[in-house]
Amino acid sequence: MPHDRKRKRSRSRSRDRRRSKEKTEEKLNNMQTQLDNLTNILSQLIQPTDKVENKENRANKAIIVPEEKDLSQNNEDILQDEK
């Protein structure tokens, strides 16, 4: 009967390896899905950042203008652009 025991162990090891592989593949798929989701979120966040940088550049240009009248006019233009 020792042969039966050895065979039983072999089957359980094979089953354990298969289950372990399935769990690993499932974890990998979940991680890939999370990575895709985070990549999408980051790409959406990066696009509005470009617009913010443009507004900051325009605001900095407005500050450089020495006359107060021009400065107030530029600020009004910037506020209208934001709307």
Biopython code that builds the backbone (N, CA, C, O; Angstrom):
import numpy as np
from Bio.PDB.StructureBuilder import StructureBuilder

atoms = [
    (1, "MET", "N", (0.780, -1.212, 0.000)),
    (1, "MET", "CA", (0.000, 0.000, 0.000)),
    (1, "MET", "C", (0.827, 1.285, 0.000)),
    (1, "MET", "O", (0.246, 2.354, -0.187)),
    (2, "PRO", "N", (2.103, 1.248, 0.191)),
    (2, "PRO", "CA", (2.872, 2.491, 0.155)),
    (2, "PRO", "C", (2.731, 3.202, -1.188)),
    (2, "PRO", "O", (2.818, 4.427, -1.266)),
    (3, "HIS", "N", (2.516, 2.431, -2.227)),
    (3, "HIS", "CA", (2.379, 3.048, -3.548)),
    (3, "HIS", "C", (1.168, 3.982, -3.592)),
    (3, "HIS", "O", (1.230, 5.052, -4.198)),
    (4, "ASP", "N", (0.084, 3.585, -2.958)),
    (4, "ASP", "CA", (-1.122, 4.418, -2.933)),
    (4, "ASP", "C", (-0.864, 5.738, -2.210)),
    (4, "ASP", "O", (-1.319, 6.792, -2.652)),
    (5, "ARG", "N", (-0.137, 5.678, -1.107)),
    (5, "ARG", "CA", (0.174, 6.905, -0.376)),
    (5, "ARG", "C", (0.999, 7.853, -1.235)),
    (5, "ARG", "O", (0.739, 9.054, -1.295)),
    (6, "LYS", "N", (1.989, 7.288, -1.892)),
    (6, "LYS", "CA", (2.845, 8.128, -2.726)),
    (6, "LYS", "C", (2.025, 8.772, -3.840)),
    (6, "LYS", "O", (2.203, 9.950, -4.149)),
    (7, "ARG", "N", (1.154, 8.016, -4.422)),
    (7, "ARG", "CA", (0.317, 8.543, -5.490)),
    (7, "ARG", "C", (-0.610, 9.634, -4.962)),
    (7, "ARG", "O", (-0.828, 10.647, -5.627)),
    (8, "LYS", "N", (-1.147, 9.425, -3.779)),
    (8, "LYS", "CA", (-2.038, 10.417, -3.201)),
    (8, "LYS", "C", (-1.284, 11.724, -2.964)),
    (8, "LYS", "O", (-1.805, 12.798, -3.265)),
    (9, "ARG", "N", (-0.080, 11.648, -2.437)),
    (9, "ARG", "CA", (0.725, 12.844, -2.234)),
    (9, "ARG", "C", (1.002, 13.536, -3.554)),
    (9, "ARG", "O", (0.943, 14.761, -3.660)),
    (10, "SER", "N", (1.299, 12.743, -4.538)),
    (10, "SER", "CA", (1.606, 13.304, -5.851)),
    (10, "SER", "C", (0.409, 14.080, -6.392)),
    (10, "SER", "O", (0.564, 15.177, -6.928)),
    (11, "ARG", "N", (-0.758, 13.517, -6.251)),
    (11, "ARG", "CA", (-1.962, 14.204, -6.722)),
    (11, "ARG", "C", (-2.196, 15.493, -5.943)),
    (11, "ARG", "O", (-2.548, 16.520, -6.523)),
    (12, "SER", "N", (-2.001, 15.436, -4.632)),
    (12, "SER", "CA", (-2.247, 16.637, -3.837)),
    (12, "SER", "C", (-1.213, 17.715, -4.171)),
    (12, "SER", "O", (-1.548, 18.898, -4.216)),
    (13, "ARG", "N", (0.025, 17.320, -4.403)),
    (13, "ARG", "CA", (1.045, 18.299, -4.788)),
    (13, "ARG", "C", (0.720, 18.923, -6.136)),
    (13, "ARG", "O", (0.868, 20.128, -6.338)),
    (14, "SER", "N", (0.277, 18.081, -7.042)),
    (14, "SER", "CA", (-0.098, 18.586, -8.367)),
    (14, "SER", "C", (-1.267, 19.564, -8.247)),
    (14, "SER", "O", (-1.281, 20.628, -8.867)),
    (15, "ARG", "N", (-2.236, 19.174, -7.437)),
    (15, "ARG", "CA", (-3.389, 20.046, -7.213)),
    (15, "ARG", "C", (-2.951, 21.360, -6.563)),
    (15, "ARG", "O", (-3.418, 22.430, -6.953)),
    (16, "ASP", "N", (-2.063, 21.285, -5.583)),
    (16, "ASP", "CA", (-1.573, 22.487, -4.907)),
    (16, "ASP", "C", (-0.818, 23.397, -5.874)),
    (16, "ASP", "O", (-0.976, 24.618, -5.849)),
    (17, "ARG", "N", (0.002, 22.787, -6.723)),
    (17, "ARG", "CA", (0.733, 23.593, -7.719)),
    (17, "ARG", "C", (-0.237, 24.278, -8.673)),
    (17, "ARG", "O", (-0.073, 25.453, -9.001)),
    (18, "ARG", "N", (-1.241, 23.543, -9.112)),
    (18, "ARG", "CA", (-2.240, 24.120, -10.020)),
    (18, "ARG", "C", (-2.989, 25.266, -9.341)),
    (18, "ARG", "O", (-3.174, 26.327, -9.938)),
    (19, "ARG", "N", (-3.416, 25.058, -8.107)),
    (19, "ARG", "CA", (-4.127, 26.118, -7.378)),
    (19, "ARG", "C", (-3.225, 27.327, -7.147)),
    (19, "ARG", "O", (-3.655, 28.473, -7.275)),
    (20, "SER", "N", (-1.991, 27.055, -6.810)),
    (20, "SER", "CA", (-1.044, 28.150, -6.593)),
    (20, "SER", "C", (-0.843, 28.948, -7.877)),
    (20, "SER", "O", (-0.796, 30.178, -7.852)),
    (21, "LYS", "N", (-0.726, 28.248, -8.981)),
    (21, "LYS", "CA", (-0.566, 28.919, -10.273)),
    (21, "LYS", "C", (-1.806, 29.751, -10.603)),
    (21, "LYS", "O", (-1.695, 30.879, -11.083)),
    (22, "GLU", "N", (-2.983, 29.187, -10.345)),
    (22, "GLU", "CA", (-4.226, 29.922, -10.611)),
    (22, "GLU", "C", (-4.321, 31.173, -9.741)),
    (22, "GLU", "O", (-4.725, 32.234, -10.216)),
    (23, "LYS", "N", (-3.947, 31.046, -8.463)),
    (23, "LYS", "CA", (-3.969, 32.208, -7.573)),
    (23, "LYS", "C", (-2.985, 33.269, -8.053)),
    (23, "LYS", "O", (-3.289, 34.462, -8.040)),
    (24, "THR", "N", (-1.812, 32.827, -8.472)),
    (24, "THR", "CA", (-0.801, 33.763, -8.959)),
    (24, "THR", "C", (-1.298, 34.487, -10.204)),
    (24, "THR", "O", (-1.127, 35.699, -10.332)),
    (25, "GLU", "N", (-1.908, 33.751, -11.112)),
    (25, "GLU", "CA", (-2.448, 34.372, -12.327)),
    (25, "GLU", "C", (-3.575, 35.346, -11.993)),
    (25, "GLU", "O", (-3.688, 36.408, -12.605)),
    (26, "GLU", "N", (-4.408, 34.979, -11.016)),
    (26, "GLU", "CA", (-5.500, 35.862, -10.609)),
    (26, "GLU", "C", (-4.945, 37.152, -9.994)),
    (26, "GLU", "O", (-5.423, 38.246, -10.294)),
    (27, "LYS", "N", (-3.938, 37.012, -9.138)),
    (27, "LYS", "CA", (-3.313, 38.198, -8.545)),
    (27, "LYS", "C", (-2.686, 39.074, -9.623)),
    (27, "LYS", "O", (-2.802, 40.299, -9.586)),
    (28, "LEU", "N", (-2.027, 38.443, -10.573)),
    (28, "LEU", "CA", (-1.397, 39.186, -11.665)),
    (28, "LEU", "C", (-2.440, 39.941, -12.484)),
    (28, "LEU", "O", (-2.232, 41.100, -12.840)),
    (29, "ASN", "N", (-3.553, 39.290, -12.781)),
    (29, "ASN", "CA", (-4.634, 39.952, -13.524)),
    (29, "ASN", "C", (-5.208, 41.129, -12.738)),
    (29, "ASN", "O", (-5.481, 42.188, -13.304)),
    (30, "ASN", "N", (-5.390, 40.936, -11.430)),
    (30, "ASN", "CA", (-5.900, 42.028, -10.597)),
    (30, "ASN", "C", (-4.922, 43.199, -10.569)),
    (30, "ASN", "O", (-5.327, 44.358, -10.662)),
    (31, "MET", "N", (-3.645, 42.892, -10.442)),
    (31, "MET", "CA", (-2.635, 43.950, -10.418)),
    (31, "MET", "C", (-2.585, 44.679, -11.758)),
    (31, "MET", "O", (-2.416, 45.898, -11.795)),
    (32, "GLN", "N", (-2.730, 43.950, -12.844)),
    (32, "GLN", "CA", (-2.726, 44.574, -14.168)),
    (32, "GLN", "C", (-3.924, 45.503, -14.323)),
    (32, "GLN", "O", (-3.804, 46.597, -14.875)),
    (33, "THR", "N", (-5.082, 45.060, -13.832)),
    (33, "THR", "CA", (-6.283, 45.897, -13.879)),
    (33, "THR", "C", (-6.084, 47.162, -13.056)),
    (33, "THR", "O", (-6.443, 48.255, -13.496)),
    (34, "GLN", "N", (-5.510, 47.018, -11.859)),
    (34, "GLN", "CA", (-5.243, 48.185, -11.016)),
    (34, "GLN", "C", (-4.262, 49.133, -11.692)),
    (34, "GLN", "O", (-4.435, 50.351, -11.650)),
    (35, "LEU", "N", (-3.234, 48.571, -12.313)),
    (35, "LEU", "CA", (-2.255, 49.396, -13.018)),
    (35, "LEU", "C", (-2.911, 50.161, -14.159)),
    (35, "LEU", "O", (-2.639, 51.346, -14.352)),
    (36, "ASP", "N", (-3.769, 49.494, -14.910)),
    (36, "ASP", "CA", (-4.485, 50.163, -16.005)),
    (36, "ASP", "C", (-5.368, 51.290, -15.475)),
    (36, "ASP", "O", (-5.412, 52.379, -16.048)),
    (37, "ASN", "N", (-6.069, 51.017, -14.377)),
    (37, "ASN", "CA", (-6.932, 52.045, -13.787)),
    (37, "ASN", "C", (-6.125, 53.245, -13.319)),
    (37, "ASN", "O", (-6.506, 54.389, -13.570)),
    (38, "LEU", "N", (-5.013, 52.992, -12.642)),
    (38, "LEU", "CA", (-4.174, 54.093, -12.161)),
    (38, "LEU", "C", (-3.561, 54.871, -13.315)),
    (38, "LEU", "O", (-3.437, 56.094, -13.247)),
    (39, "THR", "N", (-3.178, 54.170, -14.369)),
    (39, "THR", "CA", (-2.620, 54.842, -15.543)),
    (39, "THR", "C", (-3.657, 55.761, -16.165)),
    (39, "THR", "O", (-3.341, 56.884, -16.556)),
    (40, "ASN", "N", (-4.898, 55.288, -16.258)),
    (40, "ASN", "CA", (-5.972, 56.127, -16.800)),
    (40, "ASN", "C", (-6.206, 57.351, -15.930)),
    (40, "ASN", "O", (-6.378, 58.457, -16.441)),
    (41, "ILE", "N", (-6.213, 57.157, -14.620)),
    (41, "ILE", "CA", (-6.426, 58.280, -13.702)),
    (41, "ILE", "C", (-5.303, 59.300, -13.847)),
    (41, "ILE", "O", (-5.556, 60.503, -13.922)),
    (42, "LEU", "N", (-4.071, 58.822, -13.886)),
    (42, "LEU", "CA", (-2.932, 59.736, -14.024)),
    (42, "LEU", "C", (-2.969, 60.487, -15.344)),
    (42, "LEU", "O", (-2.673, 61.681, -15.383)),
    (43, "SER", "N", (-3.322, 59.813, -16.409)),
    (43, "SER", "CA", (-3.365, 60.492, -17.707)),
    (43, "SER", "C", (-4.447, 61.564, -17.713)),
    (43, "SER", "O", (-4.284, 62.600, -18.357)),
    (44, "GLN", "N", (-5.548, 61.331, -17.009)),
    (44, "GLN", "CA", (-6.601, 62.345, -16.915)),
    (44, "GLN", "C", (-6.147, 63.525, -16.065)),
    (44, "GLN", "O", (-6.521, 64.665, -16.341)),
    (45, "LEU", "N", (-5.351, 63.266, -15.043)),
    (45, "LEU", "CA", (-4.876, 64.339, -14.172)),
    (45, "LEU", "C", (-3.806, 65.186, -14.846)),
    (45, "LEU", "O", (-3.701, 66.383, -14.576)),
    (46, "ILE", "N", (-3.023, 64.586, -15.709)),
    (46, "ILE", "CA", (-1.935, 65.314, -16.366)),
    (46, "ILE", "C", (-2.483, 66.325, -17.360)),
    (46, "ILE", "O", (-1.925, 67.417, -17.473)),
    (47, "GLN", "N", (-3.532, 66.016, -18.074)),
    (47, "GLN", "CA", (-4.074, 66.919, -19.084)),
    (47, "GLN", "C", (-4.544, 68.243, -18.500)),
    (47, "GLN", "O", (-4.176, 69.283, -19.046)),
    (48, "PRO", "N", (-5.334, 68.280, -17.425)),
    (48, "PRO", "CA", (-5.728, 69.575, -16.865)),
    (48, "PRO", "C", (-4.541, 70.357, -16.305)),
    (48, "PRO", "O", (-4.586, 71.586, -16.250)),
    (49, "THR", "N", (-3.492, 69.670, -15.892)),
    (49, "THR", "CA", (-2.319, 70.351, -15.357)),
    (49, "THR", "C", (-1.720, 71.267, -16.410)),
    (49, "THR", "O", (-1.245, 72.353, -16.077)),
    (50, "ASP", "N", (-1.732, 70.858, -17.669)),
    (50, "ASP", "CA", (-1.206, 71.701, -18.739)),
    (50, "ASP", "C", (-1.982, 73.010, -18.814)),
    (50, "ASP", "O", (-1.384, 74.068, -19.013)),
    (51, "LYS", "N", (-3.289, 72.958, -18.658)),
    (51, "LYS", "CA", (-4.107, 74.168, -18.697)),
    (51, "LYS", "C", (-3.766, 75.082, -17.521)),
    (51, "LYS", "O", (-3.699, 76.301, -17.675)),
    (52, "VAL", "N", (-3.555, 74.494, -16.358)),
    (52, "VAL", "CA", (-3.204, 75.284, -15.174)),
    (52, "VAL", "C", (-1.873, 75.979, -15.394)),
    (52, "VAL", "O", (-1.722, 77.147, -15.038)),
    (53, "GLU", "N", (-0.905, 75.280, -15.976)),
    (53, "GLU", "CA", (0.394, 75.894, -16.245)),
    (53, "GLU", "C", (0.247, 77.063, -17.207)),
    (53, "GLU", "O", (0.913, 78.083, -17.033)),
    (54, "ASN", "N", (-0.598, 76.945, -18.207)),
    (54, "ASN", "CA", (-0.819, 78.046, -19.144)),
    (54, "ASN", "C", (-1.418, 79.251, -18.433)),
    (54, "ASN", "O", (-1.030, 80.387, -18.706)),
    (55, "LYS", "N", (-2.357, 79.016, -17.525)),
    (55, "LYS", "CA", (-2.960, 80.113, -16.770)),
    (55, "LYS", "C", (-1.907, 80.786, -15.894)),
    (55, "LYS", "O", (-1.884, 82.011, -15.772)),
    (56, "GLU", "N", (-1.037, 79.982, -15.284)),
    (56, "GLU", "CA", (0.019, 80.544, -14.445)),
    (56, "GLU", "C", (0.974, 81.379, -15.282)),
    (56, "GLU", "O", (1.405, 82.446, -14.846)),
    (57, "ASN", "N", (1.307, 80.913, -16.467)),
    (57, "ASN", "CA", (2.195, 81.675, -17.345)),
    (57, "ASN", "C", (1.562, 83.007, -17.721)),
    (57, "ASN", "O", (2.233, 84.040, -17.724)),
    (58, "ARG", "N", (0.280, 82.985, -18.035)),
    (58, "ARG", "CA", (-0.414, 84.236, -18.371)),
    (58, "ARG", "C", (-0.456, 85.167, -17.168)),
    (58, "ARG", "O", (-0.294, 86.378, -17.316)),
    (59, "ALA", "N", (-0.671, 84.618, -15.992)),
    (59, "ALA", "CA", (-0.706, 85.438, -14.780)),
    (59, "ALA", "C", (0.667, 86.052, -14.522)),
    (59, "ALA", "O", (0.762, 87.217, -14.135)),
    (60, "ASN", "N", (1.725, 85.280, -14.732)),
    (60, "ASN", "CA", (3.079, 85.808, -14.542)),
    (60, "ASN", "C", (3.378, 86.911, -15.543)),
    (60, "ASN", "O", (4.018, 87.902, -15.190)),
    (61, "LYS", "N", (2.935, 86.763, -16.765)),
    (61, "LYS", "CA", (3.130, 87.808, -17.771)),
    (61, "LYS", "C", (2.377, 89.069, -17.370)),
    (61, "LYS", "O", (2.864, 90.179, -17.588)),
    (62, "ALA", "N", (1.196, 88.907, -16.787)),
    (62, "ALA", "CA", (0.402, 90.060, -16.359)),
    (62, "ALA", "C", (1.104, 90.800, -15.227)),
    (62, "ALA", "O", (1.032, 92.027, -15.154)),
    (63, "ILE", "N", (1.775, 90.077, -14.352)),
    (63, "ILE", "CA", (2.469, 90.703, -13.226)),
    (63, "ILE", "C", (3.658, 91.528, -13.711)),
    (63, "ILE", "O", (3.990, 92.545, -13.103)),
    (64, "ILE", "N", (4.295, 91.109, -14.782)),
    (64, "ILE", "CA", (5.466, 91.814, -15.307)),
    (64, "ILE", "C", (5.091, 93.188, -15.853)),
    (64, "ILE", "O", (5.937, 94.081, -15.872)),
    (65, "VAL", "N", (3.868, 93.382, -16.290)),
    (65, "VAL", "CA", (3.430, 94.658, -16.865)),
    (65, "VAL", "C", (3.552, 95.746, -15.800)),
    (65, "VAL", "O", (3.003, 95.583, -14.711)),
    (66, "PRO", "N", (4.258, 96.859, -16.076)),
    (66, "PRO", "CA", (4.521, 97.861, -15.044)),
    (66, "PRO", "C", (3.325, 98.750, -14.703)),
    (66, "PRO", "O", (3.232, 99.224, -13.571)),
    (67, "GLU", "N", (2.429, 98.987, -15.621)),
    (67, "GLU", "CA", (1.325, 99.907, -15.361)),
    (67, "GLU", "C", (0.157, 99.174, -14.715)),
    (67, "GLU", "O", (-0.150, 98.040, -15.082)),
    (68, "GLU", "N", (-0.491, 99.821, -13.756)),
    (68, "GLU", "CA", (-1.597, 99.202, -13.034)),
    (68, "GLU", "C", (-2.814, 98.997, -13.924)),
    (68, "GLU", "O", (-3.522, 98.001, -13.776)),
    (69, "LYS", "N", (-3.067, 99.909, -14.833)),
    (69, "LYS", "CA", (-4.231, 99.779, -15.712)),
    (69, "LYS", "C", (-4.103, 98.528, -16.576)),
    (69, "LYS", "O", (-5.054, 97.759, -16.718)),
    (70, "ASP", "N", (-2.923, 98.334, -17.148)),
    (70, "ASP", "CA", (-2.705, 97.143, -17.977)),
    (70, "ASP", "C", (-2.832, 95.874, -17.137)),
    (70, "ASP", "O", (-3.367, 94.864, -17.595)),
    (71, "LEU", "N", (-2.339, 95.937, -15.920)),
    (71, "LEU", "CA", (-2.402, 94.782, -15.033)),
    (71, "LEU", "C", (-3.854, 94.412, -14.738)),
    (71, "LEU", "O", (-4.213, 93.236, -14.793)),
    (72, "SER", "N", (-4.679, 95.387, -14.431)),
    (72, "SER", "CA", (-6.078, 95.086, -14.135)),
    (72, "SER", "C", (-6.793, 94.558, -15.376)),
    (72, "SER", "O", (-7.638, 93.668, -15.274)),
    (73, "GLN", "N", (-6.463, 95.098, -16.540)),
    (73, "GLN", "CA", (-7.072, 94.620, -17.783)),
    (73, "GLN", "C", (-6.663, 93.174, -18.049)),
    (73, "GLN", "O", (-7.498, 92.357, -18.438)),
    (74, "ASN", "N", (-5.393, 92.852, -17.843)),
    (74, "ASN", "CA", (-4.922, 91.481, -18.048)),
    (74, "ASN", "C", (-5.587, 90.524, -17.067)),
    (74, "ASN", "O", (-5.941, 89.404, -17.436)),
    (75, "ASN", "N", (-5.757, 90.953, -15.828)),
    (75, "ASN", "CA", (-6.420, 90.095, -14.839)),
    (75, "ASN", "C", (-7.861, 89.827, -15.237)),
    (75, "ASN", "O", (-8.348, 88.709, -15.074)),
    (76, "GLU", "N", (-8.547, 90.830, -15.755)),
    (76, "GLU", "CA", (-9.919, 90.628, -16.217)),
    (76, "GLU", "C", (-9.953, 89.660, -17.396)),
    (76, "GLU", "O", (-10.844, 88.816, -17.487)),
    (77, "ASP", "N", (-8.981, 89.784, -18.297)),
    (77, "ASP", "CA", (-8.905, 88.860, -19.435)),
    (77, "ASP", "C", (-8.683, 87.431, -18.948)),
    (77, "ASP", "O", (-9.285, 86.490, -19.465)),
    (78, "ILE", "N", (-7.827, 87.280, -17.967)),
    (78, "ILE", "CA", (-7.545, 85.944, -17.433)),
    (78, "ILE", "C", (-8.799, 85.363, -16.787)),
    (78, "ILE", "O", (-9.117, 84.190, -16.983)),
    (79, "LEU", "N", (-9.507, 86.181, -16.020)),
    (79, "LEU", "CA", (-10.734, 85.698, -15.381)),
    (79, "LEU", "C", (-11.774, 85.289, -16.411)),
    (79, "LEU", "O", (-12.480, 84.299, -16.216)),
    (80, "GLN", "N", (-11.878, 86.032, -17.503)),
    (80, "GLN", "CA", (-12.831, 85.684, -18.555)),
    (80, "GLN", "C", (-12.422, 84.389, -19.243)),
    (80, "GLN", "O", (-13.283, 83.583, -19.597)),
    (81, "ASP", "N", (-11.127, 84.175, -19.438)),
    (81, "ASP", "CA", (-10.647, 82.944, -20.062)),
    (81, "ASP", "C", (-10.958, 81.730, -19.192)),
    (81, "ASP", "O", (-11.246, 80.650, -19.708)),
    (82, "GLU", "N", (-10.900, 81.904, -17.882)),
    (82, "GLU", "CA", (-11.168, 80.789, -16.975)),
    (82, "GLU", "C", (-12.627, 80.360, -17.033)),
    (82, "GLU", "O", (-12.935, 79.185, -16.836)),
    (83, "LYS", "N", (-13.521, 81.296, -17.299)),
    (83, "LYS", "CA", (-14.948, 80.962, -17.389)),
    (83, "LYS", "C", (-15.179, 80.162, -18.634)),
    (83, "LYS", "O", (-16.312, 79.771, -18.915)),
]
sb = StructureBuilder()
sb.init_structure("model")
sb.init_model(0)
sb.init_chain("A")
sb.init_seg("    ")
for serial, (resi, resn, name, xyz) in enumerate(atoms, 1):
    if name == "N":
        sb.init_residue(resn, " ", resi, " ")
    sb.init_atom(name, np.array(xyz, "f"), 0.0, 1.0, " ", f" {name:<3s}", serial, name[0])
structure = sb.get_structure()
